[in-house]
Structures are given as C-alpha cells and as structure tokens.
Amino acid sequence: MNYDEATLTLVRDALLMSLKIAAPILAAGVAIGLIVSILQSVTSIQDQTITFVPKIVVMVLVAAILLPWITMRLVEFAAALFRLAG
C-alpha cells in the first residue's frame, strides 16, 4: 500500500493535536484520583463511587478553564488545514 505523505502528516498532526488538548484534562483527573485514593487509604474508606464525583467535577472545571486555549488551538489547526487545501 502506498500512502500519501501529506495524508500521513495530517493524520499525525490531528492525533498530536488531540493529545495536546486531552492531556491537561486527563492529568487533572489522574491527580485527583490519586489524591482521593490516598485519602481513602488513610481513612480506610473503600467505597469505589467516592472517586468518580471529584474526578468528574475537576475534569469539567479544567475543561471549562482551558476552553479558550482549546478553541484557539482548534482554530489554528483548522486554518492550517484550509491553507493546505486551498
């Protein structure tokens, strides 16, 4: 199979963009999950549902705070795609 170099570059750039956008949100979820897990270990509370609510709240807050940055990155990526197409 022969793949076009431009197509591979676009797919690679799209994957990197999605990783850059998702990484801060996922990192916040992992950090809060770790903190809640440590607190559960210290207090001997082993309820699995306790970790979900703080993770969801923090991840939504981080996404809301980073929304202008995410939008700017997506607009820049879309503009680059339109420049390549035109």
Beta strands, then each sheet from edge to edge (+ up, - down):
end
